[in-house]
Amino acid sequence: MDPARVMTLAGLVDYQEGRVVSCTLAQQAGFNLTLFAFSKGEGLSTHQSSGDALIQVLEGEGFFSVRGELHRVRAGESILLPAREPHAVDAPEAFKMLLTVVKG
């Protein structure tokens, strides 16, 4: 990917039925920037990250369980997932998101 061009992030990853598709934009020690496209009905089971994670929903809406509390996040909205806190992702409808993880 050419980093010196104007782009629409949601257009860089496509939906695939029955799958969660990801595209890593940047990855270095302590930093990760990844696009995701969740097809309807897909998700990620409860897991933890060793770094703080910022989710930015680019298209549609997703549901995020953090510490057992469910949060609905729509296009244009974000949610911060603290490091080492259990969280999960659910896509009752297809949606795209940008994940930024920063490890201390």
MOPAC internal coordinates of N, CA, C and O (Angstrom, degrees):
PM7 1SCF
backbone

  N    0.0000 0     0.00 0     0.00 0    0    0    0
  C    1.4568 1     0.00 0     0.00 0    1    0    0
  C    1.5237 1   108.68 1     0.00 0    2    1    0
  O    1.2310 1   120.85 1   -45.53 1    3    2    1
  N    1.2980 1   115.98 1   134.47 1    3    2    1
  C    1.4553 1   122.46 1   178.21 1    5    3    2
  C    1.5226 1   109.20 1   -81.61 1    6    5    3
  O    1.2310 1   119.47 1   -67.72 1    7    6    5
  N    1.3438 1   118.62 1   112.28 1    7    6    5
  C    1.4656 1   120.32 1  -176.25 1    9    7    6
  C    1.5260 1   113.74 1   -73.45 1   10    9    7
  O    1.2310 1   119.87 1   169.27 1   11   10    9
  N    1.3201 1   117.85 1   -10.73 1   11   10    9
  C    1.4632 1   120.24 1  -176.66 1   13   11   10
  C    1.5252 1   111.12 1  -103.43 1   14   13   11
  O    1.2310 1   121.02 1  -132.46 1   15   14   13
  N    1.3296 1   115.64 1    47.54 1   15   14   13
  C    1.4710 1   119.35 1   176.08 1   17   15   14
  C    1.5172 1   109.44 1  -142.11 1   18   17   15
  O    1.2310 1   120.93 1   -27.52 1   19   18   17
  N    1.2985 1   115.82 1   152.48 1   19   18   17
  C    1.4637 1   121.67 1   177.05 1   21   19   18
  C    1.5227 1   107.68 1   -76.44 1   22   21   19
  O    1.2310 1   120.61 1   -44.84 1   23   22   21
  N    1.3370 1   116.43 1   135.16 1   23   22   21
  C    1.4564 1   120.30 1  -177.96 1   25   23   22
  C    1.5230 1   110.84 1  -147.53 1   26   25   23
  O    1.2310 1   121.17 1   -20.10 1   27   26   25
  N    1.3031 1   115.37 1   159.90 1   27   26   25
  C    1.4500 1   122.35 1   171.70 1   29   27   26
  C    1.5224 1   106.68 1  -101.42 1   30   29   27
  O    1.2310 1   120.23 1   -64.85 1   31   30   29
  N    1.3248 1   117.16 1   115.15 1   31   30   29
  C    1.4584 1   120.64 1  -173.98 1   33   31   30
  C    1.5260 1   112.89 1   -56.19 1   34   33   31
  O    1.2310 1   120.10 1   136.49 1   35   34   33
  N    1.3214 1   117.41 1   -43.51 1   35   34   33
  C    1.4680 1   120.35 1  -178.16 1   37   35   34
  C    1.5255 1   111.57 1   -61.15 1   38   37   35
  O    1.2310 1   120.07 1   155.05 1   39   38   37
  N    1.3232 1   117.47 1   -24.95 1   39   38   37
  C    1.4573 1   120.97 1   179.84 1   41   39   38
  C    1.5167 1   114.23 1   -79.57 1   42   41   39
  O    1.2310 1   119.89 1   173.67 1   43   42   41
  N    1.3243 1   117.82 1    -6.33 1   43   42   41
  C    1.4625 1   121.31 1  -177.63 1   45   43   42
  C    1.5209 1   113.92 1   -87.66 1   46   45   43
  O    1.2310 1   120.49 1   170.86 1   47   46   45
  N    1.3301 1   116.67 1    -9.14 1   47   46   45
  C    1.4687 1   120.85 1   178.89 1   49   47   46
  C    1.5290 1   107.88 1  -136.65 1   50   49   47
  O    1.2310 1   121.08 1   -44.87 1   51   50   49
  N    1.3299 1   115.53 1   135.13 1   51   50   49
  C    1.4661 1   121.00 1  -176.46 1   53   51   50
  C    1.5206 1   111.48 1  -107.19 1   54   53   51
  O    1.2310 1   120.92 1   -29.42 1   55   54   53
  N    1.3256 1   115.85 1   150.58 1   55   54   53
  C    1.4593 1   121.42 1   173.96 1   57   55   54
  C    1.5255 1   109.07 1   -70.86 1   58   57   55
  O    1.2310 1   120.83 1   -35.37 1   59   58   57
  N    1.3276 1   116.03 1   144.63 1   59   58   57
  C    1.4544 1   123.02 1   170.80 1   61   59   58
  C    1.5154 1   106.72 1  -134.47 1   62   61   59
  O    1.2310 1   120.48 1   -57.86 1   63   62   61
  N    1.3164 1   116.68 1   122.14 1   63   62   61
  C    1.4624 1   121.06 1  -175.28 1   65   63   62
  C    1.5253 1   111.17 1   -53.66 1   66   65   63
  O    1.2310 1   121.58 1   -48.07 1   67   66   65
  N    1.3398 1   114.58 1   131.93 1   67   66   65
  C    1.4575 1   120.97 1   177.28 1   69   67   66
  C    1.5171 1   114.99 1    75.98 1   70   69   67
  O    1.2310 1   120.40 1  -165.12 1   71   70   69
  N    1.3376 1   116.83 1    14.88 1   71   70   69
  C    1.4614 1   119.49 1  -176.21 1   73   71   70
  C    1.5214 1   112.32 1  -137.89 1   74   73   71
  O    1.2310 1   121.95 1   -20.43 1   75   74   73
  N    1.3198 1   113.87 1   159.57 1   75   74   73
  C    1.4542 1   122.93 1   166.94 1   77   75   74
  C    1.5270 1   105.15 1  -107.42 1   78   77   75
  O    1.2310 1   120.41 1   -61.41 1   79   78   77
  N    1.3238 1   116.83 1   118.59 1   79   78   77
  C    1.4631 1   121.56 1  -177.44 1   81   79   78
  C    1.5220 1   108.45 1  -106.48 1   82   81   79
  O    1.2310 1   120.57 1   -43.20 1   83   82   81
  N    1.3399 1   116.52 1   136.80 1   83   82   81
  C    1.4608 1   119.70 1   178.47 1   85   83   82
  C    1.5227 1   110.57 1  -128.80 1   86   85   83
  O    1.2310 1   121.49 1   -24.28 1   87   86   85
  N    1.3237 1   114.75 1   155.72 1   87   86   85
  C    1.4534 1   122.87 1   178.97 1   89   87   86
  C    1.5310 1   107.58 1  -142.57 1   90   89   87
  O    1.2310 1   120.24 1   -67.63 1   91   90   89
  N    1.3228 1   117.14 1   112.37 1   91   90   89
  C    1.4574 1   121.08 1  -179.93 1   93   91   90
  C    1.5237 1   109.39 1   -79.18 1   94   93   91
  O    1.2310 1   120.97 1   -57.08 1   95   94   93
  N    1.3259 1   115.75 1   122.92 1   95   94   93
  C    1.4659 1   121.47 1   179.19 1   97   95   94
  C    1.5219 1   111.83 1   -90.64 1   98   97   95
  O    1.2310 1   120.60 1   142.90 1   99   98   97
  N    1.3235 1   116.45 1   -37.10 1   99   98   97
  C    1.4654 1   121.57 1  -179.90 1  101   99   98
  C    1.5132 1   109.07 1  -155.71 1  102  101   99
  O    1.2310 1   121.17 1   -38.52 1  103  102  101
  N    1.3352 1   115.37 1   141.48 1  103  102  101
  C    1.4567 1   119.59 1   177.80 1  105  103  102
  C    1.5241 1   108.33 1  -150.94 1  106  105  103
  O    1.2310 1   121.50 1   -56.09 1  107  106  105
  N    1.3191 1   114.73 1   123.91 1  107  106  105
  C    1.4519 1   122.09 1   177.11 1  109  107  106
  C    1.5191 1   107.07 1  -143.46 1  110  109  107
  O    1.2310 1   120.51 1    -8.38 1  111  110  109
  N    1.3094 1   116.64 1   171.62 1  111  110  109
  C    1.4626 1   120.02 1   178.31 1  113  111  110
  C    1.5214 1   109.20 1   -56.19 1  114  113  111
  O    1.2310 1   120.59 1   -59.76 1  115  114  113
  N    1.3192 1   116.47 1   120.24 1  115  114  113
  C    1.4613 1   120.93 1   177.17 1  117  115  114
  C    1.5122 1   115.63 1    83.63 1  118  117  115
  O    1.2310 1   119.53 1  -175.38 1  119  118  117
  N    1.3410 1   118.51 1     4.62 1  119  118  117
  C    1.4699 1   120.46 1  -176.48 1  121  119  118
  C    1.5232 1   109.75 1  -149.76 1  122  121  119
  O    1.2310 1   120.97 1   -42.49 1  123  122  121
  N    1.3480 1   115.75 1   137.51 1  123  122  121
  C    1.4585 1   121.05 1   177.89 1  125  123  122
  C    1.5252 1   108.74 1  -146.65 1  126  125  123
  O    1.2310 1   120.66 1   -45.63 1  127  126  125
  N    1.3191 1   116.34 1   134.37 1  127  126  125
  C    1.4635 1   123.30 1   179.85 1  129  127  126
  C    1.5248 1   107.31 1  -129.44 1  130  129  127
  O    1.2310 1   120.62 1   -67.23 1  131  130  129
  N    1.3580 1   116.42 1   112.77 1  131  130  129
  C    1.4656 1   121.32 1  -172.84 1  133  131  130
  C    1.5212 1   111.14 1  -135.46 1  134  133  131
  O    1.2310 1   120.81 1   -43.56 1  135  134  133
  N    1.3257 1   116.06 1   136.44 1  135  134  133
  C    1.4595 1   122.79 1   172.58 1  137  135  134
  C    1.5234 1   109.14 1   -93.10 1  138  137  135
  O    1.2310 1   120.57 1   -35.93 1  139  138  137
  N    1.3331 1   116.52 1   144.07 1  139  138  137
  C    1.4613 1   121.73 1   176.89 1  141  139  138
  C    1.5202 1   109.67 1  -131.38 1  142  141  139
  O    1.2310 1   120.98 1   -35.47 1  143  142  141
  N    1.3344 1   115.73 1   144.53 1  143  142  141
  C    1.4615 1   123.14 1   169.95 1  145  143  142
  C    1.5236 1   107.10 1  -125.59 1  146  145  143
  O    1.2310 1   120.53 1   -65.34 1  147  146  145
  N    1.3171 1   116.59 1   114.66 1  147  146  145
  C    1.4580 1   122.81 1   179.84 1  149  147  146
  C    1.5248 1   108.30 1   -99.97 1  150  149  147
  O    1.2310 1   120.09 1   -55.98 1  151  150  149
  N    1.3169 1   117.43 1   124.02 1  151  150  149
  C    1.4607 1   118.33 1   173.92 1  153  151  150
  C    1.5285 1   108.54 1   -79.11 1  154  153  151
  O    1.2310 1   121.19 1   -18.47 1  155  154  153
  N    1.3095 1   115.33 1   161.53 1  155  154  153
  C    1.4620 1   121.73 1  -177.93 1  157  155  154
  C    1.5229 1   110.41 1   -53.23 1  158  157  155
  O    1.2310 1   121.19 1   -49.34 1  159  158  157
  N    1.3375 1   115.33 1   130.66 1  159  158  157
  C    1.4569 1   121.41 1   176.65 1  161  159  158
  C    1.5192 1   115.06 1    87.43 1  162  161  159
  O    1.2310 1   119.88 1   176.26 1  163  162  161
  N    1.3164 1   117.83 1    -3.74 1  163  162  161
  C    1.4648 1   120.97 1  -179.68 1  165  163  162
  C    1.5259 1   110.50 1   -91.78 1  166  165  163
  O    1.2310 1   120.41 1    -3.87 1  167  166  165
  N    1.3110 1   116.83 1   176.13 1  167  166  165
  C    1.4566 1   120.80 1   179.19 1  169  167  166
  C    1.5089 1   111.13 1   177.24 1  170  169  167
  O    1.2310 1   121.24 1     6.25 1  171  170  169
  N    1.3196 1   115.24 1  -173.75 1  171  170  169
  C    1.4595 1   123.14 1   175.18 1  173  171  170
  C    1.5209 1   107.17 1  -126.85 1  174  173  171
  O    1.2310 1   120.53 1   -51.83 1  175  174  173
  N    1.3175 1   116.59 1   128.17 1  175  174  173
  C    1.4654 1   120.39 1  -179.31 1  177  175  174
  C    1.5295 1   109.92 1   -68.26 1  178  177  175
  O    1.2310 1   121.13 1    -9.65 1  179  178  177
  N    1.3122 1   115.45 1   170.35 1  179  178  177
  C    1.4627 1   121.45 1  -176.73 1  181  179  178
  C    1.5266 1   110.59 1   -57.49 1  182  181  179
  O    1.2310 1   121.52 1   -50.92 1  183  182  181
  N    1.3283 1   114.70 1   129.08 1  183  182  181
  C    1.4542 1   122.06 1   179.81 1  185  183  182
  C    1.5241 1   109.00 1  -152.91 1  186  185  183
  O    1.2310 1   120.49 1    -3.00 1  187  186  185
  N    1.3166 1   116.66 1   177.00 1  187  186  185
  C    1.4621 1   122.19 1   178.19 1  189  187  186
  C    1.5203 1   109.37 1  -130.24 1  190  189  187
  O    1.2310 1   120.78 1   -22.23 1  191  190  189
  N    1.3171 1   116.11 1   157.77 1  191  190  189
  C    1.4589 1   122.19 1   175.15 1  193  191  190
  C    1.5261 1   108.16 1  -120.18 1  194  193  191
  O    1.2310 1   120.78 1   -33.27 1  195  194  193
  N    1.3127 1   116.11 1   146.73 1  195  194  193
  C    1.4651 1   119.36 1   178.21 1  197  195  194
  C    1.5266 1   112.17 1   -80.47 1  198  197  195
  O    1.2310 1   120.55 1   176.52 1  199  198  197
  N    1.3315 1   116.56 1    -3.48 1  199  198  197
  C    1.4635 1   120.49 1   177.61 1  201  199  198
  C    1.5134 1   111.42 1  -130.79 1  202  201  199
  O    1.2310 1   120.81 1   -16.35 1  203  202  201
  N    1.3271 1   116.05 1   163.65 1  203  202  201
  C    1.4639 1   120.33 1   174.49 1  205  203  202
  C    1.5231 1   108.56 1   -67.21 1  206  205  203
  O    1.2310 1   120.58 1   -39.15 1  207  206  205
  N    1.3341 1   116.49 1   140.85 1  207  206  205
  C    1.4618 1   121.55 1  -176.79 1  209  207  206
  C    1.5284 1   109.78 1  -124.61 1  210  209  207
  O    1.2310 1   120.71 1   -49.19 1  211  210  209
  N    1.3164 1   116.24 1   130.81 1  211  210  209
  C    1.4528 1   122.40 1   173.90 1  213  211  210
  C    1.5192 1   107.68 1  -108.07 1  214  213  211
  O    1.2310 1   120.91 1   -57.22 1  215  214  213
  N    1.3334 1   115.87 1   122.78 1  215  214  213
  C    1.4616 1   122.40 1   176.79 1  217  215  214
  C    1.5160 1   107.57 1  -102.68 1  218  217  215
  O    1.2310 1   120.65 1   -50.20 1  219  218  217
  N    1.3352 1   116.36 1   129.80 1  219  218  217
  C    1.4589 1   122.20 1   173.67 1  221  219  218
  C    1.5272 1   106.76 1  -121.21 1  222  221  219
  O    1.2310 1   120.14 1   -65.31 1  223  222  221
  N    1.3341 1   117.34 1   114.69 1  223  222  221
  C    1.4590 1   120.65 1   179.49 1  225  223  222
  C    1.5226 1   107.87 1   -80.50 1  226  225  223
  O    1.2310 1   121.30 1   -55.51 1  227  226  225
  N    1.3283 1   115.12 1   124.49 1  227  226  225
  C    1.4613 1   122.05 1  -175.94 1  229  227  226
  C    1.5187 1   112.78 1   -96.30 1  230  229  227
  O    1.2310 1   120.65 1   150.05 1  231  230  229
  N    1.3345 1   116.36 1   -29.95 1  231  230  229
  C    1.4650 1   121.28 1  -174.34 1  233  231  230
  C    1.5157 1   108.24 1  -153.74 1  234  233  231
  O    1.2310 1   120.04 1   -44.24 1  235  234  233
  N    1.3243 1   117.53 1   135.76 1  235  234  233
  C    1.4590 1   121.07 1   179.45 1  237  235  234
  C    1.5166 1   111.67 1    76.27 1  238  237  235
  O    1.2310 1   120.84 1    30.90 1  239  238  237
  N    1.3336 1   116.00 1  -149.10 1  239  238  237
  C    1.4606 1   121.27 1   177.24 1  241  239  238
  C    1.5177 1   109.33 1  -151.72 1  242  241  239
  O    1.2310 1   121.51 1   -32.33 1  243  242  241
  N    1.3330 1   114.72 1   147.67 1  243  242  241
  C    1.4525 1   121.05 1   178.92 1  245  243  242
  C    1.5100 1   110.23 1  -128.75 1  246  245  243
  O    1.2310 1   120.94 1   -17.55 1  247  246  245
  N    1.3134 1   115.81 1   162.45 1  247  246  245
  C    1.4569 1   122.23 1   177.55 1  249  247  246
  C    1.5208 1   108.63 1  -113.70 1  250  249  247
  O    1.2310 1   121.05 1   -49.47 1  251  250  249
  N    1.3144 1   115.61 1   130.53 1  251  250  249
  C    1.4568 1   122.52 1  -176.45 1  253  251  250
  C    1.5243 1   108.70 1  -123.19 1  254  253  251
  O    1.2310 1   120.80 1   -55.49 1  255  254  253
  N    1.3171 1   116.08 1   124.51 1  255  254  253
  C    1.4566 1   121.53 1   176.25 1  257  255  254
  C    1.5238 1   106.76 1   -98.47 1  258  257  255
  O    1.2310 1   121.08 1   -58.73 1  259  258  257
  N    1.3301 1   115.54 1   121.27 1  259  258  257
  C    1.4635 1   121.46 1   179.93 1  261  259  258
  C    1.5192 1   107.50 1  -128.74 1  262  261  259
  O    1.2310 1   120.75 1   -59.17 1  263  262  261
  N    1.3332 1   116.17 1   120.83 1  263  262  261
  C    1.4693 1   121.17 1  -177.41 1  265  263  262
  C    1.5297 1   111.06 1    55.91 1  266  265  263
  O    1.2310 1   120.27 1  -148.40 1  267  266  265
  N    1.3249 1   117.09 1    31.60 1  267  266  265
  C    1.4556 1   121.50 1   179.18 1  269  267  266
  C    1.5170 1   115.08 1    83.65 1  270  269  267
  O    1.2310 1   119.87 1   177.29 1  271  270  269
  N    1.3345 1   117.86 1    -2.71 1  271  270  269
  C    1.4672 1   121.92 1   179.03 1  273  271  270
  C    1.5306 1   109.18 1  -101.20 1  274  273  271
  O    1.2310 1   120.56 1   -48.13 1  275  274  273
  N    1.3453 1   116.54 1   131.87 1  275  274  273
  C    1.4590 1   121.90 1  -176.77 1  277  275  274
  C    1.5330 1   110.81 1   -90.07 1  278  277  275
  O    1.2310 1   120.92 1   -46.86 1  279  278  277
  N    1.3358 1   115.85 1   133.14 1  279  278  277
  C    1.4688 1   122.43 1   179.63 1  281  279  278
  C    1.5243 1   109.22 1  -126.12 1  282  281  279
  O    1.2310 1   120.34 1   -50.37 1  283  282  281
  N    1.3206 1   116.95 1   129.63 1  283  282  281
  C    1.4608 1   122.26 1   175.21 1  285  283  282
  C    1.5239 1   107.43 1   -95.32 1  286  285  283
  O    1.2310 1   120.44 1   -56.07 1  287  286  285
  N    1.3289 1   116.77 1   123.93 1  287  286  285
  C    1.4572 1   121.64 1  -177.30 1  289  287  286
  C    1.5243 1   108.26 1  -122.31 1  290  289  287
  O    1.2310 1   120.96 1   -57.17 1  291  290  289
  N    1.3302 1   115.76 1   122.83 1  291  290  289
  C    1.4697 1   122.45 1  -175.79 1  293  291  290
  C    1.5307 1   111.30 1  -102.38 1  294  293  291
  O    1.2310 1   121.16 1   -14.26 1  295  294  293
  N    1.3247 1   115.39 1   165.74 1  295  294  293
  C    1.4665 1   121.35 1   177.53 1  297  295  294
  C    1.5257 1   109.79 1   -50.39 1  298  297  295
  O    1.2310 1   120.71 1   -48.50 1  299  298  297
  N    1.3284 1   116.25 1   131.50 1  299  298  297
  C    1.4553 1   121.76 1  -178.73 1  301  299  298
  C    1.5206 1   113.21 1    91.15 1  302  301  299
  O    1.2310 1   120.18 1   173.10 1  303  302  301
  N    1.3433 1   117.26 1    -6.90 1  303  302  301
  C    1.4647 1   121.35 1   179.11 1  305  303  302
  C    1.5247 1   110.02 1  -108.36 1  306  305  303
  O    1.2310 1   121.34 1   -17.29 1  307  306  305
  N    1.3372 1   115.05 1   162.71 1  307  306  305
  C    1.4608 1   121.69 1  -178.30 1  309  307  306
  C    1.5150 1   110.26 1  -136.06 1  310  309  307
  O    1.2310 1   121.24 1   -17.46 1  311  310  309
  N    1.3224 1   115.24 1   162.54 1  311  310  309
  C    1.4588 1   121.79 1   174.13 1  313  311  310
  C    1.5278 1   107.87 1  -144.94 1  314  313  311
  O    1.2310 1   120.92 1   -39.62 1  315  314  313
  N    1.3249 1   115.84 1   140.38 1  315  314  313
  C    1.4605 1   122.21 1   177.83 1  317  315  314
  C    1.5237 1   108.88 1   -98.74 1  318  317  315
  O    1.2310 1   120.84 1   -52.10 1  319  318  317
  N    1.3175 1   115.99 1   127.90 1  319  318  317
  C    1.4563 1   122.22 1   178.05 1  321  319  318
  C    1.5248 1   107.57 1  -109.25 1  322  321  319
  O    1.2310 1   119.99 1   -69.19 1  323  322  321
  N    1.3224 1   117.61 1   110.81 1  323  322  321
  C    1.4620 1   120.67 1  -177.12 1  325  323  322
  C    1.5330 1   111.97 1   -64.65 1  326  325  323
  O    1.2310 1   120.84 1   -31.79 1  327  326  325
  N    1.3212 1   116.01 1   148.21 1  327  326  325
  C    1.4615 1   121.89 1   176.94 1  329  327  326
  C    1.5219 1   110.22 1   -56.77 1  330  329  327
  O    1.2310 1   121.27 1   -35.98 1  331  330  329
  N    1.3221 1   115.17 1   144.02 1  331  330  329
  C    1.4620 1   124.04 1   175.32 1  333  331  330
  C    1.5239 1   114.67 1    61.82 1  334  333  331
  O    1.2310 1   119.72 1  -163.27 1  335  334  333
  N    1.3356 1   118.14 1    16.73 1  335  334  333
  C    1.4688 1   121.99 1   175.02 1  337  335  334
  C    1.5325 1   108.34 1  -103.23 1  338  337  335
  O    1.2310 1   119.73 1   -50.39 1  339  338  337
  N    1.3250 1   118.11 1   129.61 1  339  338  337
  C    1.4677 1   120.11 1   178.82 1  341  339  338
  C    1.5311 1   111.45 1   -60.57 1  342  341  339
  O    1.2310 1   121.12 1   -43.81 1  343  342  341
  N    1.3341 1   115.47 1   136.19 1  343  342  341
  C    1.4574 1   120.79 1   177.05 1  345  343  342
  C    1.5299 1   109.26 1  -151.29 1  346  345  343
  O    1.2310 1   121.42 1   -20.23 1  347  346  345
  N    1.3340 1   114.88 1   159.77 1  347  346  345
  C    1.4597 1   121.96 1   179.82 1  349  347  346
  C    1.5246 1   108.31 1  -143.53 1  350  349  347
  O    1.2310 1   120.94 1   -18.84 1  351  350  349
  N    1.3379 1   115.82 1   161.16 1  351  350  349
  C    1.4723 1   121.91 1  -178.85 1  353  351  350
  C    1.5236 1   108.11 1  -126.86 1  354  353  351
  O    1.2310 1   120.71 1   -41.95 1  355  354  353
  N    1.3419 1   116.25 1   138.05 1  355  354  353
  C    1.4617 1   121.84 1   177.76 1  357  355  354
  C    1.5231 1   108.79 1  -134.52 1  358  357  355
  O    1.2310 1   120.92 1   -40.74 1  359  358  357
  N    1.3300 1   115.85 1   139.26 1  359  358  357
  C    1.4655 1   121.62 1  -179.51 1  361  359  358
  C    1.5244 1   110.40 1  -122.12 1  362  361  359
  O    1.2310 1   120.06 1   -96.04 1  363  362  361
  N    1.3577 1   117.50 1    83.96 1  363  362  361
  C    1.4679 1   118.58 1   175.94 1  365  363  362
  C    1.5239 1   111.56 1   -62.33 1  366  365  363
  O    1.2310 1   120.56 1   155.07 1  367  366  365
  N    1.3217 1   116.54 1   -24.93 1  367  366  365
  C    1.4632 1   124.44 1   172.22 1  369  367  366
  C    1.5291 1   106.89 1  -131.92 1  370  369  367
  O    1.2310 1   120.22 1   -20.55 1  371  370  369
  N    1.3166 1   117.19 1   159.45 1  371  370  369
  C    1.4662 1   120.61 1   179.89 1  373  371  370
  C    1.5294 1   109.98 1   -61.47 1  374  373  371
  O    1.2310 1   120.94 1   -39.07 1  375  374  373
  N    1.3395 1   115.81 1   140.93 1  375  374  373
  C    1.4698 1   119.58 1   174.51 1  377  375  374
  C    1.5104 1   110.37 1  -154.89 1  378  377  375
  O    1.2310 1   121.09 1   -19.09 1  379  378  377
  N    1.3411 1   115.52 1   160.91 1  379  378  377
  C    1.4608 1   122.86 1   178.15 1  381  379  378
  C    1.5197 1   109.17 1  -122.52 1  382  381  379
  O    1.2310 1   121.39 1   -33.19 1  383  382  381
  N    1.3391 1   114.95 1   146.81 1  383  382  381
  C    1.4546 1   119.86 1  -179.25 1  385  383  382
  C    1.5256 1   110.62 1  -146.13 1  386  385  383
  O    1.2310 1   121.64 1   -22.19 1  387  386  385
  N    1.3188 1   114.48 1   157.81 1  387  386  385
  C    1.4577 1   122.75 1   172.45 1  389  387  386
  C    1.5143 1   106.90 1  -110.67 1  390  389  387
  O    1.2310 1   120.43 1   -52.56 1  391  390  389
  N    1.3304 1   116.79 1   127.44 1  391  390  389
  C    1.4574 1   123.43 1   179.38 1  393  391  390
  C    1.5157 1   108.95 1  -109.33 1  394  393  391
  O    1.2310 1   120.62 1   -55.06 1  395  394  393
  N    1.3220 1   116.41 1   124.94 1  395  394  393
  C    1.4663 1   122.17 1   173.75 1  397  395  394
  C    1.5110 1   107.56 1  -117.48 1  398  397  395
  O    1.2310 1   119.99 1   -59.65 1  399  398  397
  N    1.3357 1   117.62 1   120.35 1  399  398  397
  C    1.4521 1   122.07 1   178.40 1  401  399  398
  C    1.5256 1   108.58 1  -115.99 1  402  401  399
  O    1.2310 1   121.07 1   -50.80 1  403  402  401
  N    1.3381 1   115.56 1   129.20 1  403  402  401
  C    1.4600 1   122.23 1   177.39 1  405  403  402
  C    1.5187 1   107.91 1  -122.42 1  406  405  403
  O    1.2310 1   120.93 1   -58.36 1  407  406  405
  N    1.3106 1   115.82 1   121.64 1  407  406  405
  C    1.4628 1   121.64 1   179.40 1  409  407  406
  C    1.5202 1   109.42 1  -103.01 1  410  409  407
  O    1.2310 1   120.78 1   -44.54 1  411  410  409
  N    1.3319 1   116.10 1   135.46 1  411  410  409
  C    1.4528 1   120.90 1  -177.80 1  413  411  410
  C    1.4905 1   114.10 1   -81.96 1  414  413  411
  O    1.2310 1   120.10 1   180.00 1  415  414  413

